[in-house]
Amino acid sequence: MIDEGEDSMRPVRSASKSASLPLVLLAALATSPAYAQDDPKPAAATEPAPASADDQYVEDGSSSGTDILSADTLTLMGDARLVLADGHKSFADGGFGKTRFDGTGKGDYRLQAIPVEGDLIWQPRFTGTVSGNVSVAWQRDQENAVDVLEGYLTFIPKRSGNVNVSFKAGLYWPEISLEHATGGAWSTVYTITPSAINSWVGEEVKVVGLEATVRASLGNQEVSFSGAAFGFNDTSGTLLSFRGWALHDLKATAFGHFKLPPLNAFMSGAQQNETRSLFEIDNRVGFYGRAEWRPSSALVVNAFYYDNRGDPEAFSKTLQWGWRTRFGNVGMVADLGPRTRLVAQGMIGSTIMGKVPTNATERWVHTHFRSAFALLSQQIGKGALSGRVEWFGTREMGSRMSNTDEPENGWATTVALRWPLWRRFTGFLEALHVDSTRGARVRAGIPAQETQTVLQAALRFSW
C-alpha cells in the first residue's frame, strides 16, 4: 500500500452516493445517429453511406407505429477469426503489447482459430419518435460471460422547417469515432482493427449521459451542435497513462474491467491492477460538446471537446481513482469520388490523477496524449480495400511517474479488404503492423522498443 505520509489518501467515498446520478441522466431521451453508419448490420455488402446521412435521420424520425418485440427489432451478430500474430504479452492479458493478439512466450508468431464476439441487439420502437437500443455481447478476453455494451433511448421528431432538435439518454459511446457503425454493437466498418484513437474511445470513453442536438439547414449546407452532461466515466485516462495507446477491437462493457500492465513501485500500491471503465467515484457531472458542418453531400467536418470533470484525489475502496481527463478531437470524411473515401481524425488531451506531494508541483500522474490517422477506402466491386496510417504518443509529467520510462511514441499501418460472401456473411482480411517504444516495458523484462504484426481473416455474420 501507499505510504501514509505526504501522499496519504483522502477518506474513501462511498460508491452508493452515486445512485442518484443515473436517475437524473436517464430522465430524458435523444440525438441523431453517428455519421459512420446507421445500419445495425455494419458488415454490409456495399461501402457505408456517403457523407450525407440526414436522409436516414429524417426517415427514422418520421416512422410510425409501435414495434417493441418482433423479428424486426432483434439482430444477432457473430465474429470468428483466424489470427497469426507475434509480439510479447498483449495488454488484454496485462502486458505491454499494443495489439489484442500476441505471439508465443518469446514473442514469436502464433496461429489461432478462435471465435471473438457474439452480439444480440434489441431496437424497440415505442412510438414514431421514441425508440430504444440495447446491445449485449460475449467477447473473448471479456471477464463476464455476457455483458451490456449500450442501452439508451432516442427521441427523434419528424423534421419540420430548417431546424430540428433531438435527444438521447442512457449508456452509450459519444459520437467521436468515424470508423464504427452505430445502432448495432459498435462494430468497425472499414477495417477489423480500429485506429488507436477509436480503440481508446471504445475502452475508456463510454458514458451514462443525456445529450441534446440541434440541426439546421442553411441552403445546401447542414450544421449541427450537440451538448451533453454525463457521469460514470471517472476512470477515463487510466489506460492511457499506465499502458499507453493500443490498437484493438475490444469494447468496454457496463460491468467489466481491463487489466493493467506492471506498475511502478509507488503506483502498484496506489492503484488496483485493473481498471473499470464505467464507474462513478466523485459524483461530479462531466460534459462534452460537438459541432459538425456538412458543406456538401461529399464532405463532413466535425470537432468534439470532452471534460469528465473528475476529482483526481477521489478513490473507491477498491483503489479505482478519479481522473480529470480532457481532450479535443477533430474529424473529416471526404468522398473524393464515387468510389473513394478519405477519413481522418486527430486527438490531443491530458489526464491527471492523485495528490500533489510536498515540495512538488505536479500530481502523481499527469499525462499528455495525442494521436492522428488518415484512412483511404476504395470500393472494388461489391467490396472495399482500405489503408490507414497513424501516429500516437504520450508525454508524462507526473511526480510519481518516470518522465523517461512512462512516455511512449509509436506508429502503425493497416491494410484491410472487406468482401460480402453470402447474404448474411461478410469476410475481412487485414494486415496490421505496429512499432512502438515505451521504457516501462523493461519492468516486464522485455525491450523498450517492439514491433508487432497481426494478420487476421474474419468472418462476420449478421441476422
C-alpha positions in Angstrom: 0.0 0.0 0.0 0.9 3.7 -0.2 3.0 5.4 2.5 0.6 7.3 4.7 2.9 10.4 4.8 2.8 13.3 2.4 0.9 11.3 -0.2 -1.8 9.9 2.2 -5.2 9.4 0.5 -8.4 11.1 1.3 -11.2 9.2 3.1 -12.9 6.7 0.9 -16.1 8.0 -0.7 -19.0 5.5 -0.8 -20.0 4.4 -4.3 -23.6 4.2 -3.1 -23.9 8.0 -3.2 -23.7 8.0 -6.9 -27.0 6.1 -7.3 -29.0 9.4 -7.9 -26.9 10.5 -10.9 -28.1 7.9 -13.4 -31.7 8.7 -12.5 -31.1 12.3 -13.4 -29.3 11.5 -16.6 -31.8 9.0 -17.7 -34.7 11.4 -17.3 -34.7 12.3 -21.0 -34.2 10.9 -24.5 -32.2 11.5 -27.7 -29.9 12.5 -30.6 -29.2 11.8 -34.2 -27.1 8.8 -35.2 -23.4 8.9 -35.6 -22.0 9.5 -39.1 -20.2 6.3 -39.8 -23.2 4.2 -40.5 -26.7 3.8 -39.0 -27.5 0.3 -40.2 -27.2 -2.2 -37.3 -25.6 -4.6 -39.7 -22.3 -2.8 -40.3 -20.7 -5.6 -42.4 -22.9 -4.7 -45.4 -22.0 -5.6 -48.9 -21.5 -2.0 -50.0 -19.5 0.9 -48.8 -21.0 2.8 -45.9 -23.5 5.6 -46.8 -22.0 8.7 -48.3 -21.2 11.8 -46.2 -24.8 12.9 -46.1 -26.6 10.8 -43.6 -29.6 13.0 -42.9 -31.9 11.1 -45.2 -31.7 8.3 -42.7 -32.2 10.7 -39.9 -35.4 12.1 -41.4 -36.8 8.7 -42.1 -36.2 7.5 -38.6 -37.9 10.5 -37.2 -40.9 10.1 -39.5 -41.5 6.4 -38.9 -44.8 5.5 -37.3 -46.2 2.7 -35.3 -45.0 0.6 -32.3 -42.9 -2.5 -32.5 -41.5 -3.4 -29.1 -40.6 -7.1 -29.7 -40.5 -8.8 -33.1 -38.0 -10.2 -35.5 -37.6 -6.7 -36.9 -36.4 -5.4 -33.6 -33.7 -8.1 -33.0 -30.3 -8.5 -34.6 -27.9 -11.3 -33.9 -24.2 -10.8 -34.9 -21.1 -13.0 -34.7 -17.4 -12.8 -35.5 -14.8 -15.6 -35.9 -11.1 -15.2 -36.7 -8.0 -16.8 -38.0 -5.1 -14.9 -36.5 -1.4 -15.0 -37.0 0.4 -12.6 -34.6 3.8 -12.0 -33.0 4.9 -9.8 -30.1 5.1 -10.1 -26.3 2.1 -10.4 -23.9 -0.9 -8.4 -25.0 -2.4 -5.6 -23.0 -5.6 -7.8 -22.8 -3.6 -10.2 -20.6 -1.9 -7.5 -18.5 1.1 -7.0 -20.7 2.6 -4.1 -22.7 1.7 -5.4 -26.1 -0.1 -2.9 -28.3 -2.4 -5.4 -30.1 -5.2 -7.6 -29.0 -3.4 -10.8 -30.1 0.1 -11.7 -29.3 2.8 -14.3 -30.1 4.4 -17.0 -28.1 6.1 -16.5 -24.8 9.2 -15.5 -26.6 7.3 -13.1 -28.9 7.4 -15.4 -32.0 4.5 -15.9 -34.4 1.5 -17.9 -33.1 -1.5 -19.1 -35.2 -5.0 -19.2 -33.6 -8.5 -20.0 -35.0 -11.0 -18.5 -32.5 -14.5 -17.0 -32.0 -14.1 -13.5 -30.8 -17.6 -12.0 -30.3 -21.3 -12.6 -30.3 -23.9 -9.8 -30.0 -27.6 -9.5 -29.5 -29.2 -6.1 -30.3 -32.7 -5.1 -29.4 -34.1 -2.0 -31.1 -37.7 -1.4 -30.0 -39.8 1.4 -31.4 -42.1 2.7 -28.8 -43.7 5.5 -30.9 -43.0 7.1 -34.2 -40.4 9.4 -32.5 -39.2 7.4 -29.5 -37.0 4.3 -29.9 -34.5 2.3 -27.9 -31.3 0.4 -28.4 -29.9 -2.3 -26.1 -26.9 -4.4 -27.0 -25.3 -7.2 -25.0 -22.2 -9.2 -26.0 -19.9 -12.0 -25.4 -16.4 -11.0 -26.1 -13.3 -13.2 -26.0 -11.0 -11.7 -23.3 -14.0 -10.2 -21.5 -14.2 -11.2 -17.8 -18.0 -11.6 -17.8 -19.7 -14.3 -19.9 -22.2 -11.8 -21.2 -22.2 -8.0 -20.5 -24.0 -4.9 -21.7 -22.5 -2.7 -24.4 -25.1 0.0 -24.7 -28.6 0.8 -23.6 -30.2 4.1 -24.5 -33.4 5.9 -25.7 -33.7 8.4 -28.5 -36.3 11.0 -29.3 -36.1 12.0 -33.0 -39.1 14.0 -34.1 -40.0 14.5 -37.7 -38.1 17.4 -39.2 -40.2 20.5 -40.0 -38.6 23.6 -41.4 -34.9 24.2 -41.3 -34.3 23.5 -37.6 -34.7 20.3 -35.7 -34.0 19.2 -32.1 -33.4 15.6 -30.9 -32.3 13.9 -27.6 -30.6 10.8 -26.4 -30.2 9.4 -22.9 -28.6 6.3 -21.4 -25.4 4.3 -21.7 -23.6 4.9 -25.0 -20.4 6.0 -26.8 -20.4 9.7 -27.7 -20.2 10.4 -31.4 -16.4 10.5 -31.9 -15.4 7.6 -34.0 -15.6 7.8 -37.8 -14.7 4.1 -38.1 -17.7 2.5 -36.3 -21.3 1.7 -37.1 -24.0 3.0 -34.7 -27.3 1.3 -34.0 -25.7 -2.1 -33.5 -22.8 -3.4 -31.5 -20.5 -0.5 -32.4 -18.7 -2.6 -35.0 -15.9 -1.4 -37.3 -16.8 -0.5 -40.9 -13.6 -0.2 -42.9 -11.1 -2.5 -41.1 -11.1 -5.2 -38.4 -9.0 -3.2 -36.0 -9.9 0.5 -35.4 -7.3 3.2 -35.0 -5.5 3.9 -31.7 -7.8 6.9 -31.2 -11.0 4.9 -31.6 -9.7 1.8 -29.8 -9.3 4.1 -26.7 -12.7 5.6 -27.2 -14.1 2.1 -27.2 -12.4 1.2 -23.9 -12.5 4.4 -21.8 -15.0 6.9 -23.3 -18.3 5.3 -22.7 -20.8 7.4 -20.6 -24.1 7.4 -18.9 -25.4 10.7 -20.3 -28.1 13.0 -21.6 -27.4 14.6 -25.0 -29.3 17.2 -27.0 -28.6 18.0 -30.6 -29.8 20.9 -32.8 -29.6 20.6 -36.6 -30.1 23.4 -39.1 -30.2 23.5 -42.9 -28.5 26.5 -44.4 -29.3 26.3 -48.1 -27.4 23.2 -49.3 -25.4 23.0 -46.2 -26.1 21.4 -42.8 -24.8 22.3 -39.4 -25.4 20.6 -36.1 -24.4 21.3 -32.4 -24.6 18.7 -29.6 -24.1 19.1 -25.9 -24.3 16.5 -23.1 -24.0 16.0 -19.4 -22.7 12.7 -18.2 -21.4 10.6 -15.4 -19.8 7.1 -14.7 -16.7 7.9 -16.7 -14.4 8.9 -13.8 -11.6 6.4 -14.6 -11.1 7.6 -18.2 -7.4 8.1 -18.7 -6.2 5.2 -16.6 -5.2 3.0 -19.6 -3.6 5.9 -21.5 -1.3 6.7 -18.6 -0.3 3.2 -17.3 -0.4 1.3 -20.6 -0.4 3.9 -23.3 -2.2 3.6 -26.7 -3.3 0.3 -28.1 -4.9 -1.0 -31.4 -7.7 -3.5 -30.9 -11.5 -4.1 -31.2 -12.3 -4.9 -27.5 -15.1 -2.8 -26.2 -15.9 -1.6 -22.7 -18.9 -3.2 -21.0 -21.1 -2.0 -18.2 -19.6 -4.2 -15.5 -16.2 -5.3 -16.9 -12.6 -4.4 -16.3 -9.4 -4.0 -18.3 -6.2 -5.4 -16.9 -3.2 -3.1 -16.3 0.4 -3.9 -17.1 3.0 -4.0 -14.3 3.1 -0.6 -12.5 6.0 1.1 -10.8 6.7 0.6 -7.1 4.6 3.5 -5.9 1.6 3.2 -8.2 1.3 -0.6 -7.6 0.4 0.3 -4.0 -2.0 3.1 -5.0 -3.9 1.7 -8.0 -5.8 -1.6 -8.4 -4.2 -3.9 -11.0 -7.2 -3.4 -13.3 -9.5 -0.5 -14.3 -13.2 -0.4 -14.6 -14.3 1.8 -17.5 -17.9 2.6 -16.2 -17.6 3.8 -12.7 -18.8 6.8 -10.7 -16.5 7.9 -7.9 -16.7 11.6 -7.2 -20.4 12.4 -8.1 -19.3 15.2 -10.4 -21.1 15.7 -13.7 -18.9 15.9 -16.8 -19.8 17.4 -20.2 -19.0 17.3 -23.9 -19.8 19.3 -26.9 -19.8 18.6 -30.6 -20.1 20.7 -33.8 -20.5 19.4 -37.3 -20.5 21.1 -40.7 -21.7 19.4 -44.0 -21.0 21.9 -46.8 -22.0 19.3 -49.4 -23.0 15.6 -49.6 -19.4 14.7 -50.1 -17.8 16.3 -47.1 -18.3 16.3 -43.3 -16.1 18.1 -40.8 -16.6 17.9 -37.0 -15.0 19.0 -33.8 -15.5 17.4 -30.3 -14.5 18.5 -26.8 -14.7 16.4 -23.7 -14.2 17.1 -19.9 -15.2 14.5 -17.4 -14.5 17.0 -14.5 -13.1 14.1 -12.5 -11.7 14.7 -9.0 -8.2 13.3 -9.2 -8.0 12.8 -5.5 -11.1 10.8 -5.1 -10.9 7.0 -5.0 -13.0 3.9 -4.2 -12.5 1.2 -1.6 -11.0 -1.0 -4.4 -8.5 1.7 -5.4 -10.2 2.9 -8.5 -9.3 6.5 -8.9 -11.0 9.6 -10.3 -9.1 11.1 -13.3 -9.5 14.6 -14.7 -9.4 13.9 -18.4 -9.9 16.5 -21.1 -9.4 16.2 -24.8 -10.3 17.7 -28.2 -10.9 15.7 -31.4 -11.4 16.8 -35.0 -12.6 14.6 -37.8 -13.2 14.7 -41.5 -14.9 12.4 -44.0 -14.5 13.3 -47.7 -15.8 11.4 -50.7 -13.0 12.0 -53.3 -15.0 10.3 -56.0 -18.0 8.0 -56.4 -16.0 5.0 -55.0 -13.2 6.6 -53.0 -13.4 8.0 -49.4 -10.9 9.7 -47.1 -11.4 9.5 -43.3 -9.1 11.4 -40.9 -9.1 12.1 -37.2 -6.8 13.8 -34.7 -7.0 13.9 -30.9 -5.0 15.8 -28.2 -5.6 15.9 -24.5 -4.4 15.4 -20.9 -5.3 13.5 -17.8 -4.2 13.8 -14.1 -4.6 11.7 -11.1 -3.6 11.6 -7.4 -2.3 14.2 -4.9 0.4 16.9 -5.2 3.2 15.7 -2.9 5.0 18.2 -0.6 7.7 20.1 -2.4 6.3 19.1 -5.8 4.2 20.9 -8.4 2.6 18.0 -10.2 0.1 15.4 -9.2 1.2 11.7 -9.1 0.2 11.3 -12.7 0.0 13.9 -15.4 -0.1 12.5 -18.9 -0.4 14.4 -22.2 -1.6 12.3 -25.1 -2.0 12.8 -28.9 -2.7 10.7 -32.0 -3.8 11.1 -35.6 -4.7 8.9 -38.5 -5.7 9.0 -42.2 -7.6 6.2 -43.8 -8.3 5.8 -47.6 -11.0 3.4 -48.7 -11.6 2.4 -52.3 -14.6 0.4 -53.4 -13.7 -2.6 -55.5 -16.8 -4.4 -57.0 -19.0 -5.3 -54.0 -16.2 -4.9 -51.5 -13.7 -2.3 -50.4 -9.9 -2.0 -49.9 -8.8 0.3 -47.1 -5.5 1.5 -45.9 -4.6 3.5 -42.8 -1.5 5.2 -41.4 -1.3 6.7 -37.9 0.9 8.1 -35.2 0.5 8.1 -31.5 2.3 9.2 -28.3 2.2 10.3 -24.7 4.3 12.6 -22.5 4.5 12.1 -18.8 5.0 14.9 -16.2 3.6 13.3 -13.0 5.6 13.4 -9.8 5.2 9.7 -9.1 5.8 8.6 -12.7 9.1 8.3 -14.5 9.5 11.1 -17.2 11.7 8.8 -19.2 10.1 5.3 -18.8 6.4 6.1 -18.9 6.1 8.2 -22.1 5.7 6.4 -25.4 5.9 7.0 -29.2 4.7 4.8 -32.0 3.2 4.4 -35.4 1.1 1.9 -37.2 -0.1 0.9 -40.7 -3.2 -1.2 -41.6 -4.4 -2.6 -44.8 -7.8 -4.4 -44.9 -10.1 -5.9 -47.5 -13.9 -6.3 -46.9 -15.9 -8.5 -49.2 -19.5 -9.8 -49.0 -19.6 -13.6 -49.1 -23.2 -14.7 -48.8 -26.4 -13.0 -47.9 -25.6 -12.7 -44.2 -21.9 -13.2 -44.2 -19.0 -10.7 -44.8 -15.3 -11.5 -44.9 -12.4 -9.4 -43.9 -8.7 -9.8 -44.5 -6.3 -7.4 -42.5 -2.6 -6.8 -42.0 -1.7 -4.6 -39.1 1.9 -3.5 -38.2 2.7 -1.5 -35.0 6.1 0.0 -34.0 6.2 1.5 -30.5 8.7 2.5 -27.8 7.8 2.6 -24.0 10.6 2.4 -21.4 8.3 0.8 -18.8 8.4 -2.4 -20.8 11.8 -3.1 -19.1 9.9 -3.7 -15.9 8.4 -6.8 -17.6 11.8 -8.0 -18.8 11.3 -7.0 -22.5 12.9 -4.4 -24.7 11.5 -0.9 -24.6 11.1 -0.8 -28.4 8.9 -3.5 -30.1 7.4 -4.1 -33.5 4.3 -6.3 -33.8 2.5 -7.7 -36.8 -1.0 -9.2 -36.8 -2.6 -10.9 -39.8 -6.3 -11.6 -39.5 -9.1 -13.2 -41.5 -12.5 -12.5 -40.1 -15.9 -14.0 -40.9 -18.8 -11.8 -39.7 -22.4 -12.9 -39.5 -25.5 -10.7 -39.1 -29.1 -11.8 -38.9 
